[in-house]
Amino acid sequence: MNDIHTETLGWHLIGWDGDEQASHITDLNRVEILRIRDLFPGRDDDFLETAVYAVPPALYSAMQSAIPHLEFREGLEYQIGGFLLSV
């Protein structure tokens, strides 16, 4: 496990359009990340915090089952990743 304090982290699920613009952004919290992190077996970190991970359409249903408020919009390519919150 990385020596990361997850209280200082936030996460975004970002949908990118064809012009590489962030068209749809959903904030996620630590509890939600814990629900979905195992859907990304190739991850290098425990909390999806040190890289950006592609979210293929095959994962949409499983992610929505774990986090019901998630929405995926047609025509966008999604990624998920963590960032440090300003403190």
Order of alpha helices (4+ residues) and beta strands (2+ residues): beta-beta-alpha-beta-alpha-beta
